[in-house]
Amino acid sequence: MISVVIPTLNAAKSLPHALSPLIGGVIADLVKQVIVVDGGSTDETLALADAVGCEIVHSLRGRGPQLMAGAAAATGSWLLFLHADTVLAEDWISEAQRHVRSGKERAAAFRFAFDDDGLAARHAAFWVDLRCVLFKLPYGDQGLLISRKLYDALGGFRPLPLMEDVDFVRRIGRARLSLLRAKAFTSAEKYRRDGYMRRSLHNLFLLARYLTGADPADLEKAYARGG
């Protein structure tokens, strides 16, 4: 029923953790296909994906093009887009089943959490939750579950080097987006390295620039250098 699409680039360290919760979905006959869309990895990413039976698609580098390529290869009636450093909580299966069986043409994202239980991490996650509740604007690291029919009707992801998730979620619209109770744990590595406050403000600044018309290519360069 669900095709899972995971864009990768040198993700050998995190990919096994992202794949592990999907095994339960396969056993429950919920996940029928896991597609790893690689943007040119030079580590063991592809060997790991192949070893566990993932379908491998090669793509131009960039989450936008990679997500597009994964969706094109997907055969499920539902699509779950998932980052390679995001790990779904155990209850994701029941939440996804409930959403899929509702029969409603709506997309859904999971609740955001860091793989860090420290105070700074919890504080940053609180503001993400608030953004999602107030503005219905989840990011890609929260996963996105959407029916194939709705995905195609909206034109799918665009080949943006950054903000492809914001672009697509805004086209989905508040009325067609649900927030699931299950959590998606994302890696806090960059936040620990740069500082939670600094990284959060940096991301917010990039979002503001995007919403006021900045070129996503320029934003991608700024994101990559962390400034």
C-alpha positions in Angstrom: 0.0 0.0 0.0 2.8 2.4 0.9 5.9 3.1 -1.1 8.6 4.7 1.1 11.0 7.1 -0.6 14.3 7.9 1.0 16.7 10.4 -0.6 20.4 9.6 0.3 23.8 11.1 0.0 26.6 9.4 2.0 24.0 8.2 4.5 25.7 4.9 5.5 25.8 6.0 9.2 22.2 6.9 9.5 20.3 4.8 6.9 20.2 1.5 8.9 18.4 3.4 11.8 15.9 4.9 9.4 15.2 1.6 7.7 14.7 -0.4 11.0 11.2 0.8 11.9 10.0 0.1 8.4 10.4 -3.6 8.9 7.3 -3.7 11.1 5.4 -1.9 8.3 6.4 -4.7 5.8 5.3 -7.4 8.3 2.0 -5.6 8.7 1.5 -5.5 4.9 1.5 -1.7 5.1 4.8 -1.1 3.3 5.1 -2.7 -0.1 8.2 -0.9 -1.4 11.2 1.0 0.0 13.1 3.1 -2.6 16.5 4.6 -1.8 17.1 7.5 -4.2 20.8 8.2 -4.2 22.4 11.5 -5.3 26.0 10.1 -5.7 27.1 8.5 -2.5 30.8 7.5 -2.2 30.4 5.6 1.1 28.5 2.3 1.8 25.0 3.7 1.4 24.1 1.7 -1.7 25.6 -1.5 -0.4 23.6 -1.2 2.8 20.4 -0.4 0.8 20.9 -3.3 -1.6 21.7 -5.8 1.3 18.3 -5.2 2.9 16.3 -5.4 -0.4 15.6 -1.7 -1.0 15.0 -0.6 -4.6 17.8 1.8 -5.7 17.2 4.7 -8.0 20.0 7.0 -9.1 19.2 10.7 -9.4 20.7 14.2 -9.7 21.9 15.5 -6.3 19.4 17.5 -4.3 16.4 16.5 -2.3 13.9 18.0 -4.8 15.2 16.0 -7.8 15.7 12.9 -5.6 12.2 13.0 -4.2 10.8 13.4 -7.7 12.7 10.5 -9.0 11.6 8.3 -6.1 7.9 9.2 -6.6 8.3 8.4 -10.3 9.5 4.9 -9.4 6.9 4.3 -6.7 4.0 1.9 -7.3 2.1 2.2 -4.0 -1.2 4.0 -3.7 0.3 6.0 -0.8 3.8 7.6 -0.6 5.9 8.1 2.5 8.8 10.5 2.0 11.4 10.1 4.7 14.8 11.6 5.3 17.7 9.2 5.8 18.5 10.6 9.2 14.9 10.4 10.5 13.7 7.4 12.6 10.0 6.8 13.1 8.7 5.8 16.5 7.2 2.3 17.0 3.6 3.6 16.9 4.1 5.0 13.4 2.4 1.9 11.9 -0.9 2.2 13.7 -1.0 6.0 13.1 -0.2 5.5 9.4 -2.8 2.7 9.1 -5.5 5.0 10.7 -4.7 7.8 8.3 -4.6 5.6 5.2 -7.9 3.8 6.1 -9.7 7.1 6.8 -10.4 7.4 3.1 -9.7 11.1 3.2 -7.6 12.8 0.6 -5.2 14.3 3.1 -1.5 14.3 3.7 0.0 13.8 7.1 3.3 14.5 8.9 4.6 13.0 12.1 5.4 14.9 15.3 9.0 16.3 15.4 11.5 15.1 17.9 15.3 15.0 18.2 17.4 11.9 19.0 18.5 13.9 22.0 16.6 14.2 25.3 18.5 17.3 26.6 16.7 20.5 27.6 18.0 22.4 24.6 16.6 19.7 22.2 13.2 19.6 24.0 13.0 23.4 23.8 13.8 23.5 20.1 11.3 20.7 19.4 8.6 22.7 21.3 9.0 25.6 18.8 8.7 23.2 15.9 5.5 21.8 17.4 4.1 25.3 17.8 5.0 26.2 14.2 3.2 23.0 13.0 0.1 23.7 15.1 -0.2 27.3 14.2 0.9 27.3 10.6 0.6 23.6 9.5 4.1 23.9 8.1 6.0 20.7 8.9 9.4 20.2 7.4 10.6 17.1 5.5 12.4 15.7 8.5 8.9 15.0 10.0 8.1 12.6 7.1 5.3 13.2 4.7 2.5 10.6 4.1 0.4 11.4 1.1 -1.9 9.5 -1.3 -0.6 9.0 -4.8 -3.8 10.6 -6.1 -3.3 13.8 -4.2 0.5 13.9 -4.9 -0.2 13.7 -8.6 -3.0 16.2 -8.5 -0.7 18.8 -6.8 2.1 18.2 -9.3 4.4 16.6 -6.8 7.8 17.9 -5.6 9.6 20.4 -7.7 13.4 20.2 -8.5 14.4 22.7 -5.8 17.8 22.3 -4.1 16.3 23.5 -0.8 12.8 24.3 0.5 11.3 21.6 -1.6 9.4 20.5 1.5 8.0 23.9 2.3 7.0 24.5 -1.4 5.1 21.2 -1.5 3.4 21.6 1.9 2.2 25.0 1.0 0.6 23.6 -2.1 -1.1 20.8 0.0 -2.6 23.5 2.2 -3.7 23.6 5.8 -7.1 22.0 5.1 -5.5 18.9 3.6 -2.8 18.3 6.1 -3.0 16.3 9.3 -0.4 16.0 12.1 -0.1 12.4 13.4 0.6 11.6 17.1 3.6 9.3 16.4 7.0 11.0 16.5 9.7 11.2 13.9 13.1 11.4 15.5 15.7 13.4 13.5 19.4 13.6 14.0 20.5 16.4 16.3 24.1 16.2 15.1 24.2 19.5 13.3 22.4 21.2 16.2 24.8 19.9 18.8 27.7 21.0 16.5 26.4 24.5 15.8 24.3 25.1 18.9 20.6 24.6 19.1 19.7 28.2 19.2 22.1 29.2 16.4 21.0 26.4 14.1 17.3 27.0 14.8 17.6 30.8 14.1 19.6 30.1 11.0 16.9 27.8 9.6 14.2 30.3 10.5 16.2 33.0 8.7 16.5 30.8 5.6 12.7 30.2 5.7 12.0 33.9 5.9 14.3 34.5 2.9 12.5 31.8 0.9 9.0 33.2 1.7 10.1 36.6 0.6 11.4 35.4 -2.8 15.0 34.3 -2.4 16.5 31.9 -4.9 16.5 28.3 -3.4 19.9 27.8 -5.0 21.4 30.6 -3.0 19.6 29.4 0.1 21.1 25.9 -0.4 24.6 27.4 -0.5 23.9 29.3 2.7 22.5 26.1 4.4 25.5 24.1 3.4 28.0 26.5 4.9 25.8 27.0 8.0 25.6 30.8 7.5 
